[in-house]
Amino acid sequence: MIRKVNEHVWWKCTCLILLFCAIAMGESQAQKLSLYGLTCEYQKNPVGIDIAVPRLSWKIKATEKGVMQTAYELKVATDVGGLKKGNTWHSGKVASDASVLIPFGGATLESKTRYFWQVRVWDNKGNVSPWSEVSFWEMGLLNPTDWNAKWIQLDQATAPISNPSPQFRKVFDLNQGIKKARLYITSHGLYEAYLNGEKVGDAYFTPGWTSYHKRLQYQVYDVSKQLKNGQNVIGVLLGNGWFKGNLMGGNNFYGGDLALLAQLEIELENGEKMNVSSDGTWSCSTDGPIRMTDIYNGETYDARMEQVNWTTVAFKDDTWKPVKVNDSLAYQRLVASPAPPVTAQESIQPLKIITTPKGEKVIDFGQNLVGWIQFDAKGKSGDSLVFYHAEVLDKEGNFYTENLRSAKQRLTYIFKGSGSETYHPRFSFQGFRYVKIEGANEKINLNNIKAVVLHSDMRQTGDFATSDSLINQLQHNIRWGQKGNFLDVPTDCPQRDERLGWTGDAQAFFNTAAYNMDVAGFFMKWLQDVKADQFASGAIPHVVPYYWKTKEGGSAGWSDVATIIPWNFYRLYGDKRILEQQYTSMAKWVQFMVDNSTNDLWNKGFHFGDWLFYIPNDDRDGRAAITDKYLIAQCFFGHSVQLMINAAEVLGKREDVARYQQLLQQVKTAFMKEYVTPSGRLVSSSQTAYVLALQFDMLPENLRAQAAKRLADNIKSYDNHLTTGFLGTPYLCHVLSRYGYEDLAYTLLMQRTYPSWLYPVLKGATTIWERWDGIKADGSFQNKDMNSFNHYAYGAIGDWMYQQVAGIQAPSETPGYKAFVIAPRPGGGLSFANASLETIYGKIVSNWKITGTKMQMTVEVPPNTTAKVFFPNAVENSVKDEKGIVVDNSAVEIGSGKYSFTFDVVRN
């Protein structure tokens, strides 16, 4: 008996010990390996997507070095409790190192359904992570028949060009507590929705700007917490926006009537379902305070006409009228938005209030930005404040708006006269650093006004800093240029009467944009419009979304956005689907060039050429900064064909690969015959001509070195200044680095006199300028009709700064930074550079510092990736890691983790 008791006690103790060991081992493994950054289609917990097969991604944290994922397990369920079994989809343990964009593998997904998911992974060190946090995605309305709402609008025979902003509302009763509620909503024009007096969501300028005739986005909001038992009210305010408002001097391009489509679906706690949809029972009014609203011209707001509490149940007004139901408007073109919304990102307090020589009262915010002002002020009823917005002051220090052309950028606020009043615009944004105030006696001071910065909600991914304060300011200007021009579409400028999605600017800047911010969702959306707006001929419009009534497109370097961005998107994000989606558009564009060629020479049509290149006053000796536009076209022809070859290889289209390879050879042969002399000289001896010919490999190997020397000599002949425009500038320093002229590339980067990147910096720029000399040396301005001070295209040098100064590079062979390169090339007198990039796998860090003849490099590689690190100008046998072990002085291949290397450098 005693023996049995002892055996029983022994067995219990053994089990307890084993249990504690298992728990300790699990805790140890959890500490060694964990997951974070879960996304579905690049978004965290998205509500309302319409992608039939969503893709899931995660990032790995690991305490050990050299960690690679060896397997994953995914579970998906329609409720959290079902995750234990994965009742919607259970992948099982999948032997794979893939951790980004894993396609959902279950049955067909259903509209309006939320799916929860978790993942765990195994690594090459014998660790298994704990299950990740629970994430989710929710499907939108996948079929046109899922919509039961009706399009509603004002009941008016003829729509004027500019209505006061219409207001729509509907009161409804709920007799139970709310389990969940979703609002599906879109509009012709812009909307701002309210439930029980509270704004729905934090987005502005919804539903966004798309090719409205073909694609109209809707948004989905979880409004469960904004409803209550009893009476409720939904209210929606509309503005003209891009749909009806002024675009380059014209109105009503997409339509003359603003309209609303709203579907509020509610599930009560007792299981009952209700639907409050826009229909003939809603009411409307145009007696609200927004009397005029326009993207270019601003807003007029009369606070005396505020209908107090019109978005709450307490509001009563018999003057509201019935709405008109428009059954002719369709649902087939409605799509969910893959892009991040425009949101308020930060607030900036003014630096000072100044009085100009003309006696103007002007606020200086210290930063050229995009957004709006918000103020608190008091005034008598009927008094007004008028605010004008400008980017710069003139050479005398007066307020300057001539470069805005016809855009007024004006806000007019009329006081109701009841204490402190607060205002910011709703449906207009401005590009400005300075704000001029006219009107009421109330003093606007530094404490009661601020600037609210608006842009698409893109997470910052890149950081870049060096020992040179001017280069750091240049990087600051590049990032702020991107912030200001990435407001739902990649605009050329955010202030004058333009603000359009110019395709040439976007393709030139894409690589830099992807270093600075997470632009995946932003460009996924915009590329769909590039494809939608492509002409039947295959030409891509100059601007997307396209709105001109005449078909204008097909310009080299602009229309090539159809091939350039999809390929670079794949290269930087590892997203094969983007190539699949855009492939037909890419092919149609290449066919357009074929159709407009004679004997493989693209020699037809309109081209912008190397837009806004530098034209020196004394260029009479044949150095020729002007580049033949058809030479440029032929170079981009070759480049786009090469990108078709690349895409076809990735997608396994072998016949297309062979066909495009033959075409590329023909294009290059035609280029050599037409534009290159037997000795290798180009017929245009400009910097841009040699840059494009070398960047796109249009010359045979035996002629490239001498072409690079001719480029270098040309630059030196201009006293080490560039002469390139929008098409040549993005590649200039890359070509110099590639062909051994690194020092010259740095000389251009560090050049302080016009034309150069630092000239605007020294002139006080806080964003990138449209022209190299937007402000001339004598303080006067360039051509007022085309002189934006927030134009990001020349900021494309940021790509070279990240790749060459910091050394962070993504080879095409291993897209998405799965296996990347760190190869800094110090120069320009810089003593250090610190850079980081948050990739889809995690953070890459590349820091270097030179002290005397010693260089130190600090590198960080995220788990599930590898890196090849090169040591610039390292003395043989001097490279040591953090443990003091000598490593190969040319390069080492490393896995994940943090590393430090020190070595002696050879001085040139």
C-alpha positions, 0 to 999 in steps of 0.5 A, spaced: 500 500 500 505 504 501 509 502 495 503 504 491 502 511 494 509 512 493 508 511 486 502 515 485 506 521 489 512 520 484 508 520 478 504 526 480 511 529 481 514 527 475 508 530 471 508 536 474 515 537 473 514 535 465 509 540 465 513 546 468 518 544 463 514 544 457 511 551 460 518 554 461 520 551 454 514 554 451 516 561 454 523 560 452 521 559 445 516 565 445 521 569 447 526 567 442 520 567 436 514 572 436 510 575 430 507 582 429 505 587 424 499 582 421 496 585 415 491 583 410 492 586 403 497 591 406 492 593 411 491 592 419 484 589 420 481 592 414 473 593 414 470 592 407 475 589 402 472 586 395 478 582 393 476 575 392 482 572 395 485 576 400 493 575 402 496 575 409 502 577 411 506 577 418 513 580 421 517 576 425 521 578 431 527 573 434 532 574 439 537 569 435 541 571 429 540 568 422 533 566 423 529 564 417 522 561 417 521 554 415 514 553 416 507 556 417 500 555 420 494 559 418 487 559 421 481 563 419 474 563 422 468 567 422 468 568 429 474 568 434 471 561 438 472 558 431 479 559 430 481 553 435 479 549 429 480 554 423 472 553 421 473 557 415 480 555 413 486 551 416 492 551 412 495 546 416 503 546 417 506 548 411 513 548 409 515 554 407 519 561 408 514 565 405 511 570 410 508 575 406 502 576 401 500 568 402 493 567 399 487 565 403 486 558 401 479 557 403 472 557 400 469 563 397 468 568 401 462 572 403 459 579 403 459 583 409 462 577 413 468 578 418 474 573 418 478 572 424 485 569 423 492 567 426 498 564 424 504 561 428 511 559 425 517 555 425 524 557 424 531 554 422 533 554 430 528 549 432 523 554 435 516 555 434 512 561 435 506 562 439 500 564 436 499 571 433 494 576 436 488 575 433 487 579 427 481 580 422 479 582 415 471 584 413 469 583 406 465 589 403 459 588 398 461 583 393 455 583 388 451 589 385 445 586 388 448 587 395 446 594 395 439 596 396 440 603 397 437 608 392 441 614 389 438 620 392 440 627 390 437 634 390 430 635 387 432 640 382 431 641 374 437 644 373 444 643 377 447 650 378 455 650 377 456 651 384 450 649 389 451 651 397 453 644 400 447 640 400 445 636 407 441 629 407 438 626 413 434 621 416 431 619 423 430 612 425 428 608 431 432 602 434 428 598 439 433 594 442 441 594 444 446 594 438 450 588 436 453 591 430 452 596 425 456 597 418 455 604 414 456 602 406 457 609 403 459 613 397 457 619 393 458 623 387 462 629 389 465 628 396 461 626 403 462 627 410 457 623 414 455 623 421 451 619 426 447 622 432 452 628 431 458 625 431 463 624 425 463 617 422 470 615 421 477 620 421 477 620 413 476 626 409 475 627 401 471 621 401 470 617 396 476 619 393 478 621 386 478 615 381 476 614 374 469 616 376 465 613 369 469 607 370 470 606 378 467 609 384 469 607 390 465 606 397 467 606 404 465 601 410 465 604 417 464 600 423 459 604 427 456 600 432 458 604 438 455 610 434 448 608 435 443 607 441 437 604 443 431 609 441 431 615 436 437 615 431 439 620 426 444 619 420 446 626 416 450 627 410 454 633 407 456 633 400 461 637 397 463 638 389 470 635 390 473 633 383 466 630 381 463 636 379 468 642 381 473 646 378 478 642 374 483 646 370 478 651 368 472 647 367 466 644 371 461 638 371 466 634 368 464 627 371 456 630 372 452 636 374 448 633 380 451 631 387 448 624 389 448 620 395 448 612 396 448 610 403 446 603 406 446 602 414 445 595 416 444 594 423 444 587 427 440 588 434 442 584 440 435 580 439 438 578 432 433 582 428 436 586 422 435 593 420 437 596 414 436 604 414 438 606 406 438 612 402 431 612 399 425 617 398 424 617 405 430 622 406 430 629 406 435 635 404 436 642 405 441 647 401 440 652 407 447 650 410 453 654 412 457 652 406 455 657 401 461 655 396 466 649 396 471 648 391 478 644 391 482 650 387 478 656 390 477 654 397 470 655 401 465 660 404 462 659 410 456 663 413 456 661 421 449 664 421 446 659 417 448 653 421 442 649 422 444 647 430 444 640 431 442 638 424 445 631 425 442 630 431 435 627 433 433 634 437 433 638 430 426 640 427 426 644 421 419 644 416 423 647 411 427 641 409 425 638 402 424 631 400 429 628 396 429 625 389 431 618 387 435 617 381 434 610 379 438 611 373 445 611 376 448 604 376 451 600 382 456 595 377 462 600 377 462 601 385 469 598 388 472 598 395 478 602 396 484 599 397 488 605 398 489 608 405 484 614 406 486 621 407 487 623 414 489 629 418 496 627 420 499 633 424 498 640 427 503 645 426 503 652 430 505 658 426 512 661 427 510 668 427 505 673 425 508 679 420 506 685 417 509 686 410 511 692 407 504 693 404 501 692 410 498 685 410 497 681 416 501 674 414 502 668 418 508 664 417 507 657 419 515 655 417 513 649 413 510 649 406 504 644 407 498 641 404 492 641 408 487 647 412 487 652 417 483 651 423 482 657 428 478 659 434 475 666 434 470 671 436 466 676 432 460 680 431 454 677 427 456 678 420 463 680 421 468 676 416 475 673 416 478 672 409 484 667 409 488 667 403 494 662 402 501 662 399 507 658 398 512 664 398 513 671 399 516 676 394 523 679 394 520 685 398 517 680 403 510 681 400 504 676 400 505 672 393 500 668 389 501 670 382 504 662 381 497 660 383 494 662 376 486 662 377 486 658 384 483 663 389 485 658 395 481 663 399 477 661 405 471 666 407 468 665 414 462 669 416 461 670 424 454 668 427 456 672 433 455 667 439 462 667 443 468 663 441 467 660 434 471 654 431 472 653 423 476 649 418 474 647 411 471 640 409 471 639 402 477 644 400 485 643 401 490 648 400 498 648 399 501 654 403 506 656 408 503 663 409 496 665 410 494 672 409 488 675 414 483 680 412 477 682 415 474 682 422 477 686 428 478 680 432 486 678 432 488 672 430 494 670 434 499 664 435 495 661 440 488 660 436 490 658 429 494 652 427 495 648 420 492 641 419 497 637 415 493 632 410 495 626 406 493 619 405 495 615 411 501 612 409 506 610 414 513 612 414 518 607 412 524 610 411 529 615 415 535 618 412 540 623 415 547 624 414 553 629 417 551 634 412 545 639 414 543 641 407 543 634 405 538 633 411 534 639 409 534 636 402 531 629 405 526 633 409 524 637 403 523 630 399 519 627 404 514 633 405 513 634 397 511 627 398 506 628 403 503 634 400 502 631 393 500 624 395 493 626 397 489 620 394 492 621 387 499 623 386 498 630 384 504 634 381 502 640 385 497 642 391 496 649 390 495 652 383 489 650 379 492 644 377 493 638 382 492 633 377 495 626 377 501 627 372 503 620 370 510 622 368 512 625 375 509 619 379 513 614 375 519 618 376 518 619 383 516 612 385 522 608 388 523 614 392 516 614 395 517 607 396 523 608 401 520 614 405 513 611 406 508 605 405 505 606 398 503 600 396 495 601 397 496 608 395 499 605 388 495 599 388 489 604 387 492 609 382 494 603 378 487 601 377 485 608 374 491 608 370 489 601 367 481 604 367 483 610 363 488 607 358 485 609 351 483 603 346 490 605 342 494 603 348 496 610 350 496 612 357 493 619 358 498 625 361 494 625 367 490 619 371 484 620 373 483 623 366 478 628 365 480 632 359 475 631 353 480 630 348 484 624 348 491 626 350 496 621 351 502 617 349 508 621 351 514 618 352 516 617 360 509 619 361 505 613 359 511 609 361 508 609 367 504 603 365 510 599 365 515 602 370 511 603 376 508 595 376 515 593 375 518 597 381 512 595 385 513 588 384 521 589 385 520 593 392 514 589 395 515 582 392 507 583 389 507 578 383 499 580 383 500 587 381 504 584 375 498 579 373 493 585 374 497 590 370 500 585 364 495 587 359 495 594 360 503 594 360 502 590 353 497 595 350 502 600 352 508 597 348 503 595 342 502 603 342 509 604 341 510 599 336 504 601 332 507 608 332 513 606 329 517 606 323 522 600 322 522 599 329 523 607 330 518 611 335 518 617 331 511 619 331 506 623 336 507 629 341 512 628 347 513 633 353 521 631 352 525 632 358 521 637 361 523 643 365 531 641 363 536 647 364 537 652 359 543 656 360 543 663 357 550 662 354 549 655 351 552 657 344 558 652 343 554 646 342 554 643 349 547 642 347 542 641 354 536 640 349 535 633 348 531 630 341 524 628 344 524 622 339 531 620 342 528 620 349 522 616 346 526 611 343 530 610 350 523 609 353 521 604 348 527 600 349 526 600 357 518 598 357 520 592 352 525 590 357 520 591 363 515 587 359 520 581 358 522 582 366 514 581 367 513 575 362 519 571 365 516 572 372 509 570 370 512 564 366 509 567 359 515 564 355 512 565 348 512 573 350 519 573 353 521 570 346 517 575 342 519 581 346 526 579 346 526 580 339 522 586 339 528 589 344 533 587 339 530 591 333 528 597 338 536 597 340 538 596 333 534 602 330 536 606 336 543 605 334 542 606 326 538 613 328 541 616 334 549 614 334 555 615 330 559 609 328 564 612 333 559 612 339 557 619 339 549 621 340 546 626 335 544 629 342 550 630 346 546 632 352 546 629 359 539 626 359 541 623 352 547 619 355 543 618 361 537 615 358 542 611 353 546 608 359 541 607 364 536 603 359 542 599 356 541 602 349 548 602 347 552 595 346 557 594 351 563 596 347 560 603 347 558 604 354 564 606 357 566 612 352 559 614 353 559 615 360 566 619 359 562 623 355 557 624 360 562 626 365 565 631 361 559 634 359 557 635 366 564 638 368 563 643 362 558 646 366 562 647 372 559 641 375 552 642 374 546 638 371 542 640 365 537 635 366 529 635 367 524 631 369 526 625 365 533 625 366 534 627 373 532 621 376 537 616 373 543 621 373 547 620 379 545 612 378 548 612 371 555 616 374 555 611 380 554 605 375 560 607 371 565 609 376 564 616 377 561 616 384 565 622 386 562 626 380 555 624 383 557 626 389 559 633 387 552 634 383 549 632 390 553 637 394 553 643 388 550 649 392 549 653 386 544 653 380 542 649 378 542 643 383 538 640 389 541 644 394 540 651 391 533 651 393 535 649 400 539 655 400 534 659 398 530 657 404 525 651 401 522 646 405 519 642 399 522 640 392 521 646 387 518 645 380 524 649 377 531 649 379 530 656 379 523 657 382 526 663 386 532 666 382 539 669 385 536 676 385 530 674 389 525 674 383 521 669 380 521 664 375 515 664 370 509 665 374 504 660 370 509 654 371 512 655 378 510 651 383 514 650 390 511 644 392 513 639 386 516 632 388 519 630 381 526 632 382 526 629 389 527 623 385 534 623 387 532 620 394 532 614 391 540 614 389 541 617 396 538 611 400 541 606 395 548 609 394 549 613 400 546 609 405 547 603 401 540 599 401 538 596 395 533 591 393 535 586 387 530 584 382 532 577 383 529 577 390 524 582 390 521 585 396 527 585 400 527 577 401 535 578 400 537 585 399 544 588 399 547 593 403 553 597 399 554 604 401 559 608 397 561 614 402 563 621 399 562 628 398 565 629 405 560 626 409 563 623 415 556 619 417 550 616 414 544 613 418 538 610 414 533 605 416 527 602 412 521 598 414 520 593 409 514 588 408 519 583 412 521 588 418 526 594 419 533 594 415 538 599 418 544 601 415 549 606 419 556 608 417 561 613 420 568 615 418 573 617 423 580 618 420 582 612 417 577 608 420 570 606 418 564 603 422 558 600 419 552 598 423 547 593 420 540 590 422 537 585 418 530 583 419 528 575 420 526 571 414 531 575 410 538 575 408 543 580 406 550 581 402 554 587 405 559 590 402 565 594 405 567 600 401 574 601 400 576 596 405 584 595 406 585 588 406 584 583 412 582 589 416 574 588 416 572 585 423 566 584 426 563 585 433 567 580 436 573 582 433 573 576 428 576 578 421 572 577 415 572 578 407 574 585 406 570 585 400 563 582 402 559 578 407 553 574 407 549 575 413 542 572 416 538 576 421 540 580 427 544 586 428 552 587 426 557 591 427 563 592 422 570 596 423 575 597 418 581 601 415 579 605 409 583 606 403 583 614 401 582 616 394 
